[in-house]
Amino acid sequence: MGTPGAGSALSSPDMRLLIEYIAKALVDTPEEVSVEEVQDEDTTVLELRVAAGDVGKVIGKQGRTARAIRTILSASGMKLHRHFALEILE
């Protein structure tokens, strides 16, 4: 047995904080970034809210940035045996 916490997977609140951290790094007004967690039976939906002028920065050209964030969620969700979805809201 290893030390407690060594190699442990991320928890759902950690995923919320991760998305918040990424979004704040991308936008011009980080104080308006918020992430709400909505639990479903087999899916956790993370609702990302940013200022109206920052939506394009979070989505990216042709949705590439949003797709990259969703890829991170999906890969992390595999470790948690949970499906995560990201909704970007204004």
KOLVEX-537277 format. One record per residue (C-alpha): residue in three letters; x, y, z; chain; residue number from 1. Coordinates in nm, 3 decimals, padded with zeros to 5 digits. Layout:
! residues N
<pt><res>ALA</res><c1>X</c1><c2>Y</c2><c3>Z</c3><chain>A</chain><n>NUM</n></pt>
...
END
This chain:
! residues 90
<pt><res>MET</res><c1>00.000</c1><c2>00.000</c2><c3>00.000</c3><chain>A</chain><n>1</n></pt>
<pt><res>GLY</res><c1>00.116</c1><c2>00.352</c2><c3>-00.081</c3><chain>A</chain><n>2</n></pt>
<pt><res>THR</res><c1>00.067</c1><c2>00.672</c2><c3>00.104</c3><chain>A</chain><n>3</n></pt>
<pt><res>PRO</res><c1>-00.289</c1><c2>00.804</c2><c3>00.131</c3><chain>A</chain><n>4</n></pt>
<pt><res>GLY</res><c1>-00.383</c1><c2>01.007</c2><c3>-00.172</c3><chain>A</chain><n>5</n></pt>
<pt><res>ALA</res><c1>-00.094</c1><c2>00.878</c2><c3>-00.380</c3><chain>A</chain><n>6</n></pt>
<pt><res>GLY</res><c1>-00.219</c1><c2>00.799</c2><c3>-00.728</c3><chain>A</chain><n>7</n></pt>
<pt><res>SER</res><c1>-00.580</c1><c2>00.871</c2><c3>-00.632</c3><chain>A</chain><n>8</n></pt>
<pt><res>ALA</res><c1>-00.812</c1><c2>00.991</c2><c3>-00.904</c3><chain>A</chain><n>9</n></pt>
<pt><res>LEU</res><c1>-00.959</c1><c2>01.337</c2><c3>-00.922</c3><chain>A</chain><n>10</n></pt>
<pt><res>SER</res><c1>-01.296</c1><c2>01.389</c2><c3>-00.757</c3><chain>A</chain><n>11</n></pt>
<pt><res>SER</res><c1>-01.593</c1><c2>01.565</c2><c3>-00.911</c3><chain>A</chain><n>12</n></pt>
<pt><res>PRO</res><c1>-01.526</c1><c2>01.896</c2><c3>-00.728</c3><chain>A</chain><n>13</n></pt>
<pt><res>ASP</res><c1>-01.167</c1><c2>01.882</c2><c3>-00.855</c3><chain>A</chain><n>14</n></pt>
<pt><res>MET</res><c1>-01.303</c1><c2>01.862</c2><c3>-01.210</c3><chain>A</chain><n>15</n></pt>
<pt><res>ARG</res><c1>-01.510</c1><c2>02.175</c2><c3>-01.146</c3><chain>A</chain><n>16</n></pt>
<pt><res>LEU</res><c1>-01.201</c1><c2>02.357</c2><c3>-01.019</c3><chain>A</chain><n>17</n></pt>
<pt><res>LEU</res><c1>-00.996</c1><c2>02.236</c2><c3>-01.316</c3><chain>A</chain><n>18</n></pt>
<pt><res>ILE</res><c1>-01.247</c1><c2>02.375</c2><c3>-01.566</c3><chain>A</chain><n>19</n></pt>
<pt><res>GLU</res><c1>-01.266</c1><c2>02.702</c2><c3>-01.371</c3><chain>A</chain><n>20</n></pt>
<pt><res>TYR</res><c1>-00.886</c1><c2>02.730</c2><c3>-01.372</c3><chain>A</chain><n>21</n></pt>
<pt><res>ILE</res><c1>-00.861</c1><c2>02.668</c2><c3>-01.748</c3><chain>A</chain><n>22</n></pt>
<pt><res>ALA</res><c1>-01.140</c1><c2>02.915</c2><c3>-01.827</c3><chain>A</chain><n>23</n></pt>
<pt><res>LYS</res><c1>-00.993</c1><c2>03.189</c2><c3>-01.608</c3><chain>A</chain><n>24</n></pt>
<pt><res>ALA</res><c1>-00.663</c1><c2>03.154</c2><c3>-01.792</c3><chain>A</chain><n>25</n></pt>
<pt><res>LEU</res><c1>-00.837</c1><c2>03.203</c2><c3>-02.128</c3><chain>A</chain><n>26</n></pt>
<pt><res>VAL</res><c1>-01.070</c1><c2>03.498</c2><c3>-02.066</c3><chain>A</chain><n>27</n></pt>
<pt><res>ASP</res><c1>-01.024</c1><c2>03.874</c2><c3>-02.022</c3><chain>A</chain><n>28</n></pt>
<pt><res>THR</res><c1>-01.256</c1><c2>03.897</c2><c3>-01.719</c3><chain>A</chain><n>29</n></pt>
<pt><res>PRO</res><c1>-01.171</c1><c2>03.598</c2><c3>-01.496</c3><chain>A</chain><n>30</n></pt>
<pt><res>GLU</res><c1>-01.381</c1><c2>03.731</c2><c3>-01.208</c3><chain>A</chain><n>31</n></pt>
<pt><res>GLU</res><c1>-01.695</c1><c2>03.653</c2><c3>-01.413</c3><chain>A</chain><n>32</n></pt>
<pt><res>VAL</res><c1>-01.607</c1><c2>03.286</c2><c3>-01.460</c3><chain>A</chain><n>33</n></pt>
<pt><res>SER</res><c1>-01.817</c1><c2>03.036</c2><c3>-01.268</c3><chain>A</chain><n>34</n></pt>
<pt><res>VAL</res><c1>-01.871</c1><c2>02.662</c2><c3>-01.296</c3><chain>A</chain><n>35</n></pt>
<pt><res>GLU</res><c1>-02.182</c1><c2>02.489</c2><c3>-01.161</c3><chain>A</chain><n>36</n></pt>
<pt><res>GLU</res><c1>-02.210</c1><c2>02.115</c2><c3>-01.125</c3><chain>A</chain><n>37</n></pt>
<pt><res>VAL</res><c1>-02.538</c1><c2>01.943</c2><c3>-01.217</c3><chain>A</chain><n>38</n></pt>
<pt><res>GLN</res><c1>-02.559</c1><c2>01.573</c2><c3>-01.126</c3><chain>A</chain><n>39</n></pt>
<pt><res>ASP</res><c1>-02.751</c1><c2>01.328</c2><c3>-01.339</c3><chain>A</chain><n>40</n></pt>
<pt><res>GLU</res><c1>-02.774</c1><c2>00.954</c2><c3>-01.275</c3><chain>A</chain><n>41</n></pt>
<pt><res>ASP</res><c1>-02.470</c1><c2>00.869</c2><c3>-01.488</c3><chain>A</chain><n>42</n></pt>
<pt><res>THR</res><c1>-02.342</c1><c2>01.209</c2><c3>-01.604</c3><chain>A</chain><n>43</n></pt>
<pt><res>THR</res><c1>-02.207</c1><c2>01.518</c2><c3>-01.435</c3><chain>A</chain><n>44</n></pt>
<pt><res>VAL</res><c1>-02.278</c1><c2>01.833</c2><c3>-01.636</c3><chain>A</chain><n>45</n></pt>
<pt><res>LEU</res><c1>-02.041</c1><c2>02.121</c2><c3>-01.573</c3><chain>A</chain><n>46</n></pt>
<pt><res>GLU</res><c1>-02.203</c1><c2>02.451</c2><c3>-01.670</c3><chain>A</chain><n>47</n></pt>
<pt><res>LEU</res><c1>-01.935</c1><c2>02.708</c2><c3>-01.749</c3><chain>A</chain><n>48</n></pt>
<pt><res>ARG</res><c1>-02.048</c1><c2>03.071</c2><c3>-01.738</c3><chain>A</chain><n>49</n></pt>
<pt><res>VAL</res><c1>-01.829</c1><c2>03.349</c2><c3>-01.873</c3><chain>A</chain><n>50</n></pt>
<pt><res>ALA</res><c1>-01.884</c1><c2>03.713</c2><c3>-01.969</c3><chain>A</chain><n>51</n></pt>
<pt><res>ALA</res><c1>-02.055</c1><c2>03.765</c2><c3>-02.304</c3><chain>A</chain><n>52</n></pt>
<pt><res>GLY</res><c1>-01.736</c1><c2>03.901</c2><c3>-02.460</c3><chain>A</chain><n>53</n></pt>
<pt><res>ASP</res><c1>-01.535</c1><c2>03.597</c2><c3>-02.349</c3><chain>A</chain><n>54</n></pt>
<pt><res>VAL</res><c1>-01.753</c1><c2>03.320</c2><c3>-02.493</c3><chain>A</chain><n>55</n></pt>
<pt><res>GLY</res><c1>-01.554</c1><c2>03.315</c2><c3>-02.817</c3><chain>A</chain><n>56</n></pt>
<pt><res>LYS</res><c1>-01.227</c1><c2>03.277</c2><c3>-02.630</c3><chain>A</chain><n>57</n></pt>
<pt><res>VAL</res><c1>-01.355</c1><c2>02.971</c2><c3>-02.443</c3><chain>A</chain><n>58</n></pt>
<pt><res>ILE</res><c1>-01.502</c1><c2>02.815</c2><c3>-02.757</c3><chain>A</chain><n>59</n></pt>
<pt><res>GLY</res><c1>-01.206</c1><c2>02.896</c2><c3>-02.983</c3><chain>A</chain><n>60</n></pt>
<pt><res>LYS</res><c1>-01.179</c1><c2>02.889</c2><c3>-03.360</c3><chain>A</chain><n>61</n></pt>
<pt><res>GLN</res><c1>-01.409</c1><c2>02.622</c2><c3>-03.500</c3><chain>A</chain><n>62</n></pt>
<pt><res>GLY</res><c1>-01.470</c1><c2>02.505</c2><c3>-03.142</c3><chain>A</chain><n>63</n></pt>
<pt><res>ARG</res><c1>-01.116</c1><c2>02.374</c2><c3>-03.096</c3><chain>A</chain><n>64</n></pt>
<pt><res>THR</res><c1>-01.064</c1><c2>02.513</c2><c3>-02.745</c3><chain>A</chain><n>65</n></pt>
<pt><res>ALA</res><c1>-01.400</c1><c2>02.382</c2><c3>-02.622</c3><chain>A</chain><n>66</n></pt>
<pt><res>ARG</res><c1>-01.323</c1><c2>02.043</c2><c3>-02.780</c3><chain>A</chain><n>67</n></pt>
<pt><res>ALA</res><c1>-00.986</c1><c2>02.032</c2><c3>-02.603</c3><chain>A</chain><n>68</n></pt>
<pt><res>ILE</res><c1>-01.149</c1><c2>02.109</c2><c3>-02.267</c3><chain>A</chain><n>69</n></pt>
<pt><res>ARG</res><c1>-01.408</c1><c2>01.837</c2><c3>-02.330</c3><chain>A</chain><n>70</n></pt>
<pt><res>THR</res><c1>-01.127</c1><c2>01.593</c2><c3>-02.415</c3><chain>A</chain><n>71</n></pt>
<pt><res>ILE</res><c1>-00.963</c1><c2>01.664</c2><c3>-02.077</c3><chain>A</chain><n>72</n></pt>
<pt><res>LEU</res><c1>-01.299</c1><c2>01.605</c2><c3>-01.906</c3><chain>A</chain><n>73</n></pt>
<pt><res>SER</res><c1>-01.353</c1><c2>01.281</c2><c3>-02.091</c3><chain>A</chain><n>74</n></pt>
<pt><res>ALA</res><c1>-01.007</c1><c2>01.145</c2><c3>-02.015</c3><chain>A</chain><n>75</n></pt>
<pt><res>SER</res><c1>-01.033</c1><c2>01.240</c2><c3>-01.647</c3><chain>A</chain><n>76</n></pt>
<pt><res>GLY</res><c1>-01.382</c1><c2>01.095</c2><c3>-01.631</c3><chain>A</chain><n>77</n></pt>
<pt><res>MET</res><c1>-01.250</c1><c2>00.756</c2><c3>-01.738</c3><chain>A</chain><n>78</n></pt>
<pt><res>LYS</res><c1>-01.041</c1><c2>00.742</c2><c3>-01.420</c3><chain>A</chain><n>79</n></pt>
<pt><res>LEU</res><c1>-01.346</c1><c2>00.831</c2><c3>-01.213</c3><chain>A</chain><n>80</n></pt>
<pt><res>HIS</res><c1>-01.570</c1><c2>00.589</c2><c3>-01.405</c3><chain>A</chain><n>81</n></pt>
<pt><res>ARG</res><c1>-01.804</c1><c2>00.882</c2><c3>-01.462</c3><chain>A</chain><n>82</n></pt>
<pt><res>HIS</res><c1>-01.914</c1><c2>01.075</c2><c3>-01.771</c3><chain>A</chain><n>83</n></pt>
<pt><res>PHE</res><c1>-01.865</c1><c2>01.452</c2><c3>-01.768</c3><chain>A</chain><n>84</n></pt>
<pt><res>ALA</res><c1>-02.027</c1><c2>01.697</c2><c3>-02.007</c3><chain>A</chain><n>85</n></pt>
<pt><res>LEU</res><c1>-01.942</c1><c2>02.064</c2><c3>-02.054</c3><chain>A</chain><n>86</n></pt>
<pt><res>GLU</res><c1>-02.198</c1><c2>02.332</c2><c3>-02.136</c3><chain>A</chain><n>87</n></pt>
<pt><res>ILE</res><c1>-02.070</c1><c2>02.681</c2><c3>-02.211</c3><chain>A</chain><n>88</n></pt>
<pt><res>LEU</res><c1>-02.320</c1><c2>02.950</c2><c3>-02.112</c3><chain>A</chain><n>89</n></pt>
<pt><res>GLU</res><c1>-02.324</c1><c2>03.330</c2><c3>-02.136</c3><chain>A</chain><n>90</n></pt>
END
